Amino acid sequence: MTDNQSIRSILAPLTAIIVGLFMVILDGTAMNVMIPKLVEEFGQGLTTVQWTVTGYMLAQAAVIPLAGWLSDRFGAKKIFLLSVAMFTVGSLLCALSNSIEQLIFYRVLQGLGGGMVMPIAMAFTYRLSPPGKVGAVMGMMGIPILLAPAFGPVLSGWMVDFATWHWIFLINLPIGLVGVIIGAKTLPSISKQSVAELDILGIIFGPIAFAALVYGISQGGTSWTSWKTFTGLGIGILSLLIFIIVELRRQNPLLELRVFKSKQFTQAVIVQWIAQIALFGTLFLFPLFLQSAKGYTAFDTGLMLLPQALSAGLMMPFSGKLFDRFGARYLVLGGMLIVTAAGLLISNVDVNTSTATMIIPLIMLGLGMGTFMMPLNTHIIQAAPQNLVGRVTSLTNAAQQVVSSFAVAGLTTILSKQMETAIKAGKTMDLAWSDSFSTTFLVQVGIAIIGAGLALLLRKPKSSIAEDASQEEAQSATYMAH
């Protein structure tokens, strides 16, 4: 990429990346709304049908650590297109499923393809970005990340009510095909990096660790004392410890954990985890509140979330441009404060709150997300040595899978305990729902405040892409020498 290359010149390859990314995220969020319909369709219990979601999550968590190594070894373009193609084929097979067992198996196939799309897309976009325009380009890529989770439930709810569940998967076929064709024609062939022999122990214990942790934590949402939770967490923690020891001893590991030696990188990742808990929790809780307490249908719930998604999408390009000028510090701080204020307003919502009143904090939540999400992601990439960008996105995405599961499971536990207490106290069901959600949302507010405080620690990385290449290479060489 040359210094005078404009954003316009990379719109075609960026379109291919966005199409693939949007398809994967949309499908993942749409599935939750379909669960009751699948229970009815296949005549199976919720515990069995839930594996269409759990199996997909586990497959994603297992394959994410491999994305960086495969990209370096075989080329990011080839692996990205293969991942999108695998996801598309998996979608076709899901639509053709005649039993719940088949659907679960093909959802795992989807997850194996979809899990690598996000980390490769982020690394690819960062490398495509012209110098000084990283924030603006990453902001464009962030739009599907925020819009897809809102459009997913709307689309899924409409198809479940007015068509059949098969179309949730069939709609991926033309999207995936277009993404592969555009990508094959426009994505540049980024040079492969020299990698050592395959990290066998890493490729074994990495996927086991992340998949087991995601499973154990997700089971914790039902019961933290069940044997499934203990088994998942036990295997996950043990595998993670072995994985860390193995990776730190290798010169060219599957995931480059030594990147945590960078103080700026470590601080930014911690802020990202806290923000993810605050954000994911709210995005998980509010739809649950609308359907459980307010009696909204899945389709109506999806429509309620559209203002949040649209406001986030509108904010993304502006926050990207601001990042290029000012860095991530004040954008993350401002965004987290907006999310905090939105959480306070949401904590006062009850079963009698009007629709218009609920939309205001949702719009604020979207503005906060759009302000800090991609600047923080870009900051993390810039804080790492540039030759490790592919490995860093795999590392952060794998960790985010675990953190997201922890957020959902932890908040589910808090909400359940609050409901039990309220019902035992003799409160009506409406009041029990309102009080329980209010308390849980306040926990989210406290987490968001912590994230805002930690944002003050962020500094613009010295390894910023805006600096000259010689300084960047010298810093990477110094890092690797240590």
LINQUIWO-V563428 format. One record per residue. N is the residue number from 1. RES is the residue in one small letter. SS is DSSP state (H for helix, E for strand, - for the rest). PHI is phi as a letter, one per 20 degrees, with the letter a starting at -180 (none if undefined). PSI is psi in degrees with one decimal (999 if undefined). Layout:
n:N res:RES ss:SS phi:PHI psi:PSI
n:N res:RES ss:SS phi:PHI psi:PSI
//
This chain:
n:1 res:m ss:- phi:none psi:132.3
n:2 res:t ss:- phi:e psi:160.9
n:3 res:d ss:- phi:f psi:-30.7
n:4 res:n ss:- phi:e psi:8.8
n:5 res:q ss:- phi:f psi:132.0
n:6 res:s ss:- phi:e psi:163.7
n:7 res:i ss:H phi:f psi:-33.2
n:8 res:r ss:H phi:g psi:-33.6
n:9 res:s ss:H phi:f psi:-14.7
n:10 res:i ss:H phi:d psi:12.3
n:11 res:l ss:H phi:f psi:-37.3
n:12 res:a ss:H phi:f psi:-53.3
n:13 res:p ss:H phi:f psi:-32.5
n:14 res:l ss:H phi:f psi:-34.6
n:15 res:t ss:H phi:f psi:-42.4
n:16 res:a ss:H phi:f psi:-40.9
n:17 res:i ss:H phi:f psi:-45.1
n:18 res:i ss:H phi:f psi:-40.1
n:19 res:v ss:H phi:f psi:-48.2
n:20 res:g ss:H phi:f psi:-42.1
n:21 res:l ss:H phi:f psi:-45.1
n:22 res:f ss:H phi:f psi:-42.7
n:23 res:m ss:H phi:f psi:-45.6
n:24 res:v ss:H phi:f psi:-46.5
n:25 res:i ss:H phi:f psi:-41.0
n:26 res:l ss:H phi:g psi:-45.8
n:27 res:d ss:H phi:f psi:-38.5
n:28 res:g ss:H phi:f psi:-38.8
n:29 res:t ss:H phi:e psi:-28.9
n:30 res:a ss:H phi:f psi:-27.4
n:31 res:m ss:H phi:f psi:-34.2
n:32 res:n ss:H phi:f psi:-36.7
n:33 res:v ss:H phi:f psi:-23.3
n:34 res:m ss:H phi:e psi:-14.8
n:35 res:i ss:H phi:g psi:-50.7
n:36 res:p ss:H phi:g psi:-37.7
n:37 res:k ss:H phi:f psi:-38.8
n:38 res:l ss:H phi:f psi:-35.3
n:39 res:v ss:H phi:g psi:-44.2
n:40 res:e ss:H phi:f psi:-40.9
n:41 res:e ss:H phi:f psi:-45.2
n:42 res:f ss:H phi:e psi:-5.7
n:43 res:g ss:- phi:m psi:31.8
n:44 res:q ss:- phi:d psi:159.8
n:45 res:g ss:- phi:f psi:162.7
n:46 res:l ss:H phi:f psi:-35.9
n:47 res:t ss:H phi:f psi:-40.2
n:48 res:t ss:H phi:f psi:-47.8
n:49 res:v ss:H phi:f psi:-31.7
n:50 res:q ss:- phi:g psi:-20.2
n:51 res:w ss:H phi:f psi:-14.3
n:52 res:t ss:H phi:f psi:-26.9
n:53 res:v ss:H phi:e psi:-46.7
n:54 res:t ss:H phi:f psi:-43.9
n:55 res:g ss:H phi:f psi:-39.2
n:56 res:y ss:H phi:f psi:-45.2
n:57 res:m ss:H phi:f psi:-42.6
n:58 res:l ss:H phi:f psi:-40.1
n:59 res:a ss:H phi:f psi:-42.1
n:60 res:q ss:H phi:f psi:-48.7
n:61 res:a ss:H phi:f psi:-34.9
n:62 res:a ss:H phi:f psi:-35.4
n:63 res:v ss:H phi:e psi:-20.8
n:64 res:i ss:H phi:g psi:-44.5
n:65 res:p ss:H phi:f psi:-21.5
n:66 res:l ss:H phi:e psi:-17.1
n:67 res:a ss:H phi:g psi:-45.8
n:68 res:g ss:H phi:f psi:-46.7
n:69 res:w ss:H phi:f psi:-44.2
n:70 res:l ss:H phi:f psi:-39.0
n:71 res:s ss:H phi:f psi:-43.5
n:72 res:d ss:H phi:f psi:-35.8
n:73 res:r ss:H phi:f psi:-44.8
n:74 res:f ss:H phi:d psi:-6.8
n:75 res:g ss:- phi:o psi:132.3
n:76 res:a ss:H phi:f psi:-38.2
n:77 res:k ss:H phi:f psi:-48.3
n:78 res:k ss:H phi:f psi:-44.8
n:79 res:i ss:H phi:f psi:-37.7
n:80 res:f ss:H phi:f psi:-48.7
n:81 res:l ss:H phi:f psi:-38.2
n:82 res:l ss:H phi:f psi:-39.5
n:83 res:s ss:H phi:f psi:-46.0
n:84 res:v ss:H phi:f psi:-40.7
n:85 res:a ss:H phi:f psi:-42.3
n:86 res:m ss:H phi:f psi:-40.7
n:87 res:f ss:H phi:f psi:-40.7
n:88 res:t ss:H phi:f psi:-44.4
n:89 res:v ss:H phi:f psi:-41.1
n:90 res:g ss:H phi:f psi:-36.3
n:91 res:s ss:H phi:f psi:-43.4
n:92 res:l ss:H phi:f psi:-45.0
n:93 res:l ss:H phi:f psi:-37.4
n:94 res:c ss:H phi:f psi:-42.5
n:95 res:a ss:H phi:f psi:-26.7
n:96 res:l ss:- phi:e psi:1.8
n:97 res:s ss:- phi:f psi:136.8
n:98 res:n ss:- phi:d psi:-5.2
n:99 res:s ss:- phi:b psi:162.1
n:100 res:i ss:H phi:f psi:-30.8
n:101 res:e ss:H phi:f psi:-42.0
n:102 res:q ss:H phi:f psi:-44.2
n:103 res:l ss:H phi:f psi:-42.3
n:104 res:i ss:H phi:f psi:-44.7
n:105 res:f ss:H phi:f psi:-44.3
n:106 res:y ss:H phi:f psi:-27.5
n:107 res:r ss:H phi:f psi:-35.9
n:108 res:v ss:H phi:f psi:-42.0
n:109 res:l ss:H phi:f psi:-42.4
n:110 res:q ss:H phi:g psi:-45.0
n:111 res:g ss:H phi:f psi:-36.4
n:112 res:l ss:H phi:f psi:-36.5
n:113 res:g ss:H phi:f psi:-46.9
n:114 res:g ss:H phi:f psi:-28.0
n:115 res:g ss:H phi:f psi:-30.5
n:116 res:m ss:H phi:e psi:-13.1
n:117 res:v ss:H phi:f psi:-47.3
n:118 res:m ss:H phi:f psi:-54.5
n:119 res:p ss:H phi:f psi:-38.6
n:120 res:i ss:H phi:f psi:-38.3
n:121 res:a ss:H phi:f psi:-42.8
n:122 res:m ss:H phi:f psi:-44.4
n:123 res:a ss:H phi:f psi:-40.3
n:124 res:f ss:H phi:f psi:-47.1
n:125 res:t ss:H phi:f psi:-40.8
n:126 res:y ss:H phi:f psi:-40.9
n:127 res:r ss:H phi:f psi:-27.5
n:128 res:l ss:H phi:f psi:-24.4
n:129 res:s ss:- phi:f psi:132.1
n:130 res:p ss:- phi:f psi:149.5
n:131 res:p ss:- phi:g psi:135.0
n:132 res:g ss:- phi:n psi:-3.8
n:133 res:k ss:- phi:c psi:17.1
n:134 res:v ss:H phi:f psi:-47.0
n:135 res:g ss:H phi:f psi:-43.1
n:136 res:a ss:H phi:f psi:-43.9
n:137 res:v ss:H phi:f psi:-44.1
n:138 res:m ss:H phi:f psi:-32.7
n:139 res:g ss:H phi:f psi:-38.8
n:140 res:m ss:H phi:f psi:-41.1
n:141 res:m ss:H phi:f psi:-25.9
n:142 res:g ss:H phi:f psi:-17.2
n:143 res:i ss:H phi:g psi:-49.6
n:144 res:p ss:H phi:f psi:-27.7
n:145 res:i ss:H phi:f psi:-32.3
n:146 res:l ss:H phi:e psi:-32.7
n:147 res:l ss:H phi:f psi:-39.1
n:148 res:a ss:H phi:g psi:-44.0
n:149 res:p ss:H phi:f psi:-23.9
n:150 res:a ss:H phi:e psi:-40.5
n:151 res:f ss:H phi:f psi:-27.2
n:152 res:g ss:H phi:g psi:-55.9
n:153 res:p ss:H phi:f psi:-34.9
n:154 res:v ss:H phi:f psi:-49.9
n:155 res:l ss:H phi:f psi:-43.7
n:156 res:s ss:H phi:f psi:-44.0
n:157 res:g ss:H phi:f psi:-40.8
n:158 res:w ss:H phi:f psi:-44.4
n:159 res:m ss:H phi:f psi:-37.9
n:160 res:v ss:H phi:f psi:-39.0
n:161 res:d ss:H phi:f psi:-34.7
n:162 res:f ss:H phi:d psi:-7.5
n:163 res:a ss:- phi:c psi:-131.7
n:164 res:t ss:- phi:c psi:161.6
n:165 res:w ss:- phi:f psi:-21.7
n:166 res:h ss:- phi:g psi:-30.4
n:167 res:w ss:H phi:f psi:-19.2
n:168 res:i ss:H phi:f psi:-33.3
n:169 res:f ss:H phi:e psi:-37.9
n:170 res:l ss:H phi:f psi:-32.1
n:171 res:i ss:H phi:f psi:-20.3
n:172 res:n ss:H phi:f psi:-22.7
n:173 res:l ss:H phi:f psi:-53.5
n:174 res:p ss:H phi:f psi:-34.4
n:175 res:i ss:H phi:f psi:-47.4
n:176 res:g ss:H phi:f psi:-40.2
n:177 res:l ss:H phi:f psi:-43.9
n:178 res:v ss:H phi:f psi:-42.5
n:179 res:g ss:H phi:f psi:-42.1
n:180 res:v ss:H phi:f psi:-42.9
n:181 res:i ss:H phi:f psi:-48.2
n:182 res:i ss:H phi:f psi:-42.1
n:183 res:g ss:H phi:f psi:-41.9
n:184 res:a ss:H phi:f psi:-33.2
n:185 res:k ss:H phi:e psi:-30.7
n:186 res:t ss:H phi:d psi:-25.8
n:187 res:l ss:- phi:f psi:129.1
n:188 res:p ss:- phi:f psi:152.9
n:189 res:s ss:- phi:e psi:89.9
n:190 res:i ss:- phi:f psi:132.9
n:191 res:s ss:- phi:g psi:139.7
n:192 res:k ss:- phi:f psi:154.2
n:193 res:q ss:- phi:d psi:146.5
n:194 res:s ss:- phi:f psi:124.7
n:195 res:v ss:- phi:c psi:151.3
n:196 res:a ss:- phi:f psi:-177.2
n:197 res:e ss:- phi:f psi:158.3
n:198 res:l ss:- phi:g psi:130.9
n:199 res:d ss:- phi:f psi:88.3
n:200 res:i ss:H phi:f psi:-49.4
n:201 res:l ss:H phi:f psi:-38.3
n:202 res:g ss:H phi:f psi:-41.2
n:203 res:i ss:H phi:f psi:-18.9
n:204 res:i ss:H phi:e psi:-55.6
n:205 res:f ss:H phi:f psi:-26.6
n:206 res:g ss:H phi:f psi:-58.9
n:207 res:p ss:H phi:g psi:-39.4
n:208 res:i ss:H phi:f psi:-44.4
n:209 res:a ss:H phi:f psi:-52.5
n:210 res:f ss:H phi:f psi:-39.2
n:211 res:a ss:H phi:f psi:-42.6
n:212 res:a ss:H phi:f psi:-39.1
n:213 res:l ss:H phi:f psi:-43.8
n:214 res:v ss:H phi:f psi:-42.8
n:215 res:y ss:H phi:f psi:-48.8
n:216 res:g ss:H phi:f psi:-44.1
n:217 res:i ss:H phi:f psi:-39.4
n:218 res:s ss:H phi:f psi:-35.8
n:219 res:q ss:H phi:f psi:-26.8
n:220 res:g ss:H phi:f psi:-23.9
n:221 res:g ss:- phi:f psi:-25.8
n:222 res:t ss:- phi:e psi:-47.6
n:223 res:s ss:- phi:a psi:123.1
n:224 res:w ss:- phi:f psi:-7.5
n:225 res:t ss:- phi:d psi:4.5
n:226 res:s ss:- phi:f psi:158.5
n:227 res:w ss:H phi:f psi:-29.0
n:228 res:k ss:H phi:f psi:-41.5
n:229 res:t ss:H phi:f psi:-48.5
n:230 res:f ss:H phi:f psi:-42.1
n:231 res:t ss:H phi:f psi:-47.9
n:232 res:g ss:H phi:f psi:-47.9
n:233 res:l ss:H phi:f psi:-38.7
n:234 res:g ss:H phi:f psi:-50.0
n:235 res:i ss:H phi:f psi:-40.3
n:236 res:g ss:H phi:f psi:-47.1
n:237 res:i ss:H phi:f psi:-44.4
n:238 res:l ss:H phi:f psi:-45.9
n:239 res:s ss:H phi:f psi:-36.7
n:240 res:l ss:H phi:f psi:-41.6
n:241 res:l ss:H phi:f psi:-45.4
n:242 res:i ss:H phi:f psi:-42.5
n:243 res:f ss:H phi:f psi:-44.8
n:244 res:i ss:H phi:f psi:-45.7
n:245 res:i ss:H phi:f psi:-45.9
n:246 res:v ss:H phi:f psi:-45.6
n:247 res:e ss:H phi:f psi:-36.7
n:248 res:l ss:H phi:f psi:-20.9
n:249 res:r ss:H phi:e psi:-13.6
n:250 res:r ss:- phi:e psi:143.4
n:251 res:q ss:- phi:f psi:-34.9
n:252 res:n ss:- phi:c psi:79.9
n:253 res:p ss:- phi:e psi:171.3
n:254 res:l ss:- phi:f psi:-48.4
n:255 res:l ss:- phi:d psi:128.7
n:256 res:e ss:- phi:e psi:88.9
n:257 res:l ss:H phi:f psi:-19.6
n:258 res:r ss:H phi:f psi:-10.4
n:259 res:v ss:H phi:f psi:-20.6
n:260 res:f ss:H phi:f psi:-6.6
n:261 res:k ss:H phi:f psi:-22.4
n:262 res:s ss:- phi:f psi:116.6
n:263 res:k ss:H phi:f psi:-43.3
n:264 res:q ss:H phi:f psi:-39.8
n:265 res:f ss:H phi:f psi:-47.7
n:266 res:t ss:H phi:f psi:-45.1
n:267 res:q ss:H phi:f psi:-43.8
n:268 res:a ss:H phi:f psi:-38.9
n:269 res:v ss:H phi:f psi:-40.4
n:270 res:i ss:H phi:f psi:-43.0
n:271 res:v ss:H phi:f psi:-40.9
n:272 res:q ss:H phi:f psi:-42.5
n:273 res:w ss:H phi:f psi:-45.1
n:274 res:i ss:H phi:f psi:-43.2
n:275 res:a ss:H phi:f psi:-37.7
n:276 res:q ss:H phi:f psi:-40.7
n:277 res:i ss:H phi:f psi:-46.0
n:278 res:a ss:H phi:f psi:-41.4
n:279 res:l ss:H phi:f psi:-49.9
n:280 res:f ss:H phi:f psi:-36.4
n:281 res:g ss:H phi:f psi:-45.1
n:282 res:t ss:H phi:f psi:-42.9
n:283 res:l ss:H phi:f psi:-29.1
n:284 res:f ss:H phi:e psi:-42.1
n:285 res:l ss:H phi:f psi:-41.0
n:286 res:f ss:H phi:f psi:-45.3
n:287 res:p ss:H phi:f psi:-36.0
n:288 res:l ss:H phi:f psi:-40.0
n:289 res:f ss:H phi:f psi:-44.7
n:290 res:l ss:H phi:f psi:-39.6
n:291 res:q ss:H phi:e psi:-37.4
n:292 res:s ss:H phi:e psi:-44.3
n:293 res:a ss:- phi:e psi:-40.2
n:294 res:k ss:- phi:e psi:-13.8
n:295 res:g ss:- phi:m psi:24.0
n:296 res:y ss:- phi:f psi:148.5
n:297 res:t ss:- phi:f psi:167.8
n:298 res:a ss:H phi:f psi:-40.9
n:299 res:f ss:H phi:f psi:-44.3
n:300 res:d ss:H phi:f psi:-36.9
n:301 res:t ss:H phi:f psi:-43.7
n:302 res:g ss:H phi:f psi:-40.7
n:303 res:l ss:H phi:f psi:-36.5
n:304 res:m ss:H phi:f psi:-30.4
n:305 res:l ss:H phi:e psi:-9.7
n:306 res:l ss:H phi:f psi:-42.6
n:307 res:p ss:H phi:g psi:-37.7
n:308 res:q ss:H phi:f psi:-44.5
n:309 res:a ss:H phi:f psi:-42.7
n:310 res:l ss:H phi:f psi:-41.1
n:311 res:s ss:H phi:f psi:-36.3
n:312 res:a ss:H phi:f psi:-44.3
n:313 res:g ss:H phi:f psi:-37.9
n:314 res:l ss:H phi:f psi:-32.6
n:315 res:m ss:H phi:f psi:-28.2
n:316 res:m ss:H phi:g psi:-52.3
n:317 res:p ss:H phi:f psi:-37.1
n:318 res:f ss:H phi:f psi:-42.6
n:319 res:s ss:H phi:f psi:-32.8
n:320 res:g ss:H phi:f psi:-45.0
n:321 res:k ss:H phi:f psi:-39.0
n:322 res:l ss:H phi:f psi:-34.9
n:323 res:f ss:H phi:f psi:-42.1
n:324 res:d ss:H phi:f psi:-28.2
n:325 res:r ss:H phi:e psi:-39.8
n:326 res:f ss:H phi:d psi:-9.0
n:327 res:g ss:- phi:n psi:-172.7
n:328 res:a ss:- phi:e psi:-22.7
n:329 res:r ss:H phi:g psi:-59.6
n:330 res:y ss:H phi:f psi:-24.5
n:331 res:l ss:H phi:f psi:-43.4
n:332 res:v ss:H phi:f psi:-42.8
n:333 res:l ss:H phi:f psi:-50.1
n:334 res:g ss:H phi:f psi:-42.7
n:335 res:g ss:H phi:f psi:-41.9
n:336 res:m ss:H phi:f psi:-34.2
n:337 res:l ss:H phi:f psi:-37.8
n:338 res:i ss:H phi:f psi:-42.2
n:339 res:v ss:H phi:f psi:-38.4
n:340 res:t ss:H phi:f psi:-46.8
n:341 res:a ss:H phi:f psi:-39.8
n:342 res:a ss:H phi:f psi:-41.0
n:343 res:g ss:H phi:f psi:-38.1
n:344 res:l ss:H phi:f psi:-42.8
n:345 res:l ss:H phi:f psi:-41.5
n:346 res:i ss:H phi:f psi:-33.1
n:347 res:s ss:H phi:f psi:-17.7
n:348 res:n ss:- phi:e psi:0.9
n:349 res:v ss:- phi:f psi:138.4
n:350 res:d ss:- phi:c psi:-173.0
n:351 res:v ss:- phi:f psi:-16.7
n:352 res:n ss:- phi:e psi:-1.4
n:353 res:t ss:- phi:f psi:136.5
n:354 res:s ss:- phi:f psi:160.7
n:355 res:t ss:H phi:f psi:-43.2
n:356 res:a ss:H phi:f psi:-39.3
n:357 res:t ss:H phi:f psi:-34.9
n:358 res:m ss:H phi:f psi:-27.5
n:359 res:i ss:H phi:f psi:-33.3
n:360 res:i ss:H phi:g psi:-54.2
n:361 res:p ss:H phi:f psi:-28.1
n:362 res:l ss:H phi:f psi:-41.2
n:363 res:i ss:H phi:f psi:-41.5
n:364 res:m ss:H phi:f psi:-41.1
n:365 res:l ss:H phi:f psi:-42.9
n:366 res:g ss:H phi:f psi:-42.0
n:367 res:l ss:H phi:f psi:-41.1
n:368 res:g ss:H phi:f psi:-43.7
n:369 res:m ss:H phi:f psi:-47.4
n:370 res:g ss:H phi:f psi:-24.7
n:371 res:t ss:H phi:f psi:-41.0
n:372 res:f ss:H phi:d psi:-19.0
n:373 res:m ss:H phi:f psi:-60.2
n:374 res:m ss:H phi:f psi:-35.5
n:375 res:p ss:H phi:g psi:-38.8
n:376 res:l ss:H phi:f psi:-42.9
n:377 res:n ss:H phi:f psi:-42.5
n:378 res:t ss:H phi:f psi:-39.4
n:379 res:h ss:H phi:g psi:-42.3
n:380 res:i ss:H phi:f psi:-43.7
n:381 res:i ss:H phi:f psi:-41.6
n:382 res:q ss:H phi:f psi:-26.6
n:383 res:a ss:- phi:f psi:-10.3
n:384 res:a ss:- phi:d psi:155.6
n:385 res:p ss:- phi:g psi:135.7
n:386 res:q ss:H phi:f psi:-26.7
n:387 res:n ss:H phi:f psi:-5.4
n:388 res:l ss:H phi:d psi:15.2
n:389 res:v ss:H phi:g psi:-45.3
n:390 res:g ss:H phi:f psi:-38.0
n:391 res:r ss:H phi:f psi:-36.3
n:392 res:v ss:H phi:f psi:-43.3
n:393 res:t ss:H phi:f psi:-34.3
n:394 res:s ss:H phi:f psi:-43.6
n:395 res:l ss:H phi:f psi:-48.9
n:396 res:t ss:H phi:f psi:-37.0
n:397 res:n ss:H phi:f psi:-37.7
n:398 res:a ss:H phi:f psi:-42.9
n:399 res:a ss:H phi:f psi:-37.5
n:400 res:q ss:H phi:f psi:-31.6
n:401 res:q ss:H phi:g psi:-43.9
n:402 res:v ss:H phi:f psi:-44.0
n:403 res:v ss:H phi:f psi:-41.6
n:404 res:s ss:H phi:f psi:-42.9
n:405 res:s ss:H phi:f psi:-40.6
n:406 res:f ss:H phi:f psi:-41.0
n:407 res:a ss:H phi:f psi:-49.1
n:408 res:v ss:H phi:f psi:-46.5
n:409 res:a ss:H phi:f psi:-44.0
n:410 res:g ss:H phi:f psi:-44.6
n:411 res:l ss:H phi:f psi:-32.6
n:412 res:t ss:H phi:f psi:-41.1
n:413 res:t ss:H phi:f psi:-45.9
n:414 res:i ss:H phi:f psi:-46.1
n:415 res:l ss:H phi:f psi:-43.6
n:416 res:s ss:H phi:f psi:-43.6
n:417 res:k ss:H phi:f psi:-40.3
n:418 res:q ss:H phi:f psi:-38.7
n:419 res:m ss:H phi:f psi:-43.7
n:420 res:e ss:H phi:f psi:-44.9
n:421 res:t ss:H phi:f psi:-43.1
n:422 res:a ss:H phi:f psi:-41.5
n:423 res:i ss:H phi:f psi:-40.6
n:424 res:k ss:H phi:f psi:-28.7
n:425 res:a ss:- phi:f psi:-2.5
n:426 res:g ss:- phi:n psi:15.6
n:427 res:k ss:- phi:f psi:151.8
n:428 res:t ss:- phi:f psi:161.5
n:429 res:m ss:H phi:f psi:-40.6
n:430 res:d ss:H phi:f psi:-44.4
n:431 res:l ss:H phi:f psi:-36.2
n:432 res:a ss:H phi:f psi:-44.4
n:433 res:w ss:H phi:f psi:-48.6
n:434 res:s ss:H phi:f psi:-48.1
n:435 res:d ss:H phi:f psi:-40.6
n:436 res:s ss:H phi:f psi:-45.8
n:437 res:f ss:H phi:f psi:-38.7
n:438 res:s ss:H phi:f psi:-46.7
n:439 res:t ss:H phi:f psi:-42.6
n:440 res:t ss:H phi:f psi:-39.0
n:441 res:f ss:H phi:f psi:-34.3
n:442 res:l ss:H phi:f psi:-33.8
n:443 res:v ss:H phi:f psi:-41.7
n:444 res:q ss:H phi:f psi:-39.4
n:445 res:v ss:H phi:f psi:-44.2
n:446 res:g ss:H phi:f psi:-40.3
n:447 res:i ss:H phi:f psi:-41.3
n:448 res:a ss:H phi:f psi:-36.8
n:449 res:i ss:H phi:f psi:-40.7
n:450 res:i ss:H phi:f psi:-43.7
n:451 res:g ss:H phi:f psi:-40.4
n:452 res:a ss:H phi:f psi:-40.3
n:453 res:g ss:H phi:f psi:-42.6
n:454 res:l ss:H phi:f psi:-22.7
n:455 res:a ss:H phi:f psi:-25.4
n:456 res:l ss:- phi:f psi:-18.0
n:457 res:l ss:- phi:e psi:-14.4
n:458 res:l ss:- phi:f psi:135.6
n:459 res:r ss:- phi:c psi:152.6
n:460 res:k ss:- phi:f psi:123.7
n:461 res:p ss:- phi:f psi:143.1
n:462 res:k ss:- phi:f psi:-22.6
n:463 res:s ss:- phi:e psi:22.1
n:464 res:s ss:- phi:g psi:144.3
n:465 res:i ss:- phi:f psi:-19.4
n:466 res:a ss:- phi:f psi:-16.6
n:467 res:e ss:- phi:f psi:165.8
n:468 res:d ss:- phi:f psi:155.2
n:469 res:a ss:H phi:f psi:-34.5
n:470 res:s ss:H phi:f psi:-40.0
n:471 res:q ss:H phi:f psi:-38.9
n:472 res:e ss:H phi:f psi:-45.3
n:473 res:e ss:H phi:f psi:-37.7
n:474 res:a ss:H phi:f psi:-40.1
n:475 res:q ss:H phi:f psi:-42.4
n:476 res:s ss:H phi:f psi:-40.6
n:477 res:a ss:H phi:f psi:-39.9
n:478 res:t ss:H phi:f psi:-42.4
n:479 res:y ss:H phi:f psi:-48.8
n:480 res:m ss:H phi:f psi:-30.2
n:481 res:a ss:H phi:f psi:-34.5
n:482 res:h ss:- phi:f psi:999
//
